[in-house]
Amino acid sequence: MGFITEFKEFISKGNVLDLAVGVIIGAAFGKIVTSLTEDILMPVLGLVTGGIDFKNWFFALNGQSYKTIEDAKTAGAATINYGLFLNAIFYFIIIAFCVFLLVKVANRVKLRPLAAPVVEPGPTKEQVLLAEIRDALRNGSSRK
């Protein structure tokens, strides 16, 4: 089988197409959740915490003090950005919760398969043969 033929066979399989659709939908869903987090939840969280901005929580490794991470980067200082790490954790928790809700709703909406009507199995070959013998004996005994 040629390389091109193998590639066509691989790409035309349903799993590859399903994966591609999943990646595209996942990217779009990620943008929605990012907007939800940055534009709606984080401002509310900042209001609740008294306007604390986690983005500028950092530690400069050169021992000096800087007002923002940008100031430290401009000065060429290496920083440990634990505030950005906290933001990443918040994003993860929010995304995980949104995915949980999405899966929960999808499982509820998913159509359950209809129960197939139960059909009783027919008689076995032996049962049919025995019934024929029985019927033949009945007919044979009634002739006498």
C-alpha positions as CSV (number, residue, x, y, z in Angstrom):
1,M,0.0,0.0,0.0
2,G,1.4,3.4,-1.0
3,F,2.1,6.2,1.4
4,I,-0.6,8.4,-0.1
5,T,-3.2,5.6,0.1
6,E,-2.3,4.9,3.7
7,F,-2.6,8.6,4.6
8,K,-6.0,8.9,2.8
9,E,-7.2,5.8,4.7
10,F,-5.9,7.2,8.0
11,I,-7.4,10.7,7.5
12,S,-10.8,9.4,6.4
13,K,-11.4,7.3,9.5
14,G,-14.1,8.6,11.8
15,N,-11.9,8.9,14.8
16,V,-9.5,11.3,13.2
17,L,-12.4,13.6,12.1
18,D,-14.0,13.4,15.5
19,L,-10.7,14.3,17.1
20,A,-10.3,17.3,14.8
21,V,-13.8,18.5,15.6
22,G,-13.2,18.0,19.3
23,V,-10.0,20.1,19.1
24,I,-11.7,23.0,17.3
25,I,-14.7,22.9,19.7
26,G,-12.3,22.7,22.6
27,A,-10.4,25.8,21.5
28,A,-13.6,27.8,21.1
29,F,-14.8,26.6,24.5
30,G,-11.4,27.6,26.0
31,K,-11.9,31.1,24.7
32,I,-15.3,31.3,26.2
33,V,-14.1,30.1,29.6
34,T,-11.1,32.5,29.5
35,S,-13.4,35.4,28.8
36,L,-15.7,34.2,31.6
37,T,-12.8,34.0,34.0
38,E,-11.0,37.3,33.0
39,D,-14.0,39.5,32.2
40,I,-16.6,38.3,34.8
41,L,-15.2,36.2,37.6
42,M,-11.8,37.8,38.3
43,P,-13.1,41.3,38.6
44,V,-15.7,40.0,41.1
45,L,-13.0,38.1,43.0
46,G,-10.9,41.3,43.0
47,L,-13.8,43.2,44.4
48,V,-14.4,40.6,47.1
49,T,-10.7,40.6,48.0
50,G,-10.5,44.4,48.2
51,G,-9.0,45.0,44.7
52,I,-6.1,42.6,45.1
53,D,-4.6,41.9,41.7
54,F,-2.9,38.5,41.7
55,K,-1.0,39.3,38.5
56,N,1.4,41.5,40.3
57,W,2.2,39.1,43.1
58,F,5.8,38.1,42.5
59,F,9.2,37.8,44.1
60,A,12.3,39.4,42.5
61,L,15.3,37.1,42.8
62,N,17.8,40.0,42.8
63,G,16.4,41.2,46.2
64,Q,15.1,44.5,45.0
65,S,11.6,45.7,45.2
66,Y,9.5,46.5,42.0
67,K,6.0,47.7,41.8
68,T,4.9,45.5,38.9
69,I,6.3,42.5,37.0
70,E,6.8,44.7,34.0
71,D,9.0,47.0,36.0
72,A,11.1,44.0,37.2
73,K,11.3,42.7,33.6
74,T,12.4,46.1,32.3
75,A,15.1,46.1,34.9
76,G,16.2,42.7,33.8
77,A,15.4,41.0,37.1
78,A,14.4,37.4,37.3
79,T,11.1,36.9,39.2
80,I,9.1,34.1,40.7
81,N,5.5,35.0,39.6
82,Y,3.4,33.2,42.2
83,G,0.4,35.5,41.5
84,L,0.3,34.3,37.9
85,F,0.5,30.7,39.1
86,L,-2.5,31.4,41.4
87,N,-4.3,32.8,38.4
88,A,-3.5,29.6,36.4
89,I,-4.9,27.5,39.3
90,F,-8.1,29.6,39.4
91,Y,-8.5,29.2,35.6
92,F,-8.0,25.5,35.9
93,I,-10.6,25.1,38.6
94,I,-13.1,27.2,36.7
95,I,-12.5,25.4,33.4
96,A,-12.7,22.0,35.2
97,F,-16.0,23.1,36.8
98,C,-17.4,24.3,33.5
99,V,-16.4,21.0,31.8
100,F,-18.0,19.1,34.7
101,L,-21.3,21.0,34.2
102,L,-21.1,20.6,30.4
103,V,-20.7,16.8,30.8
104,K,-23.4,16.6,33.4
105,V,-25.9,18.4,31.1
106,A,-24.8,16.3,28.1
107,N,-25.4,13.1,30.0
108,R,-28.8,14.3,31.0
109,V,-29.8,15.3,27.5
110,K,-28.3,12.2,25.8
111,L,-31.0,10.1,24.4
112,R,-31.3,6.8,26.2
113,P,-31.6,3.8,23.8
114,L,-35.1,2.5,23.5
115,A,-35.6,-0.9,25.1
116,A,-35.9,-3.5,22.4
117,P,-39.0,-5.6,22.7
118,V,-38.2,-9.0,24.3
119,V,-38.9,-11.8,21.8
120,E,-39.1,-15.2,23.2
121,P,-36.9,-17.6,21.5
122,G,-38.6,-20.2,19.3
123,P,-38.5,-23.9,20.0
124,T,-35.2,-25.7,19.4
125,K,-34.7,-28.3,16.7
126,E,-35.1,-31.0,19.3
127,Q,-38.4,-29.5,20.5
128,V,-39.8,-29.2,17.0
129,L,-38.8,-32.8,16.2
130,L,-40.4,-34.1,19.5
131,A,-43.6,-32.1,18.7
132,E,-43.8,-33.7,15.2
133,I,-43.3,-37.2,16.7
134,R,-46.0,-36.5,19.3
135,D,-48.4,-35.3,16.7
136,A,-47.6,-38.3,14.5
137,L,-48.2,-40.6,17.4
138,R,-51.5,-38.9,18.2
139,N,-52.7,-39.1,14.6
140,G,-51.5,-42.7,14.3
141,S,-53.3,-43.8,17.5
142,S,-56.6,-42.1,16.5
143,R,-56.8,-44.2,13.3
144,K,-57.2,-47.5,15.1
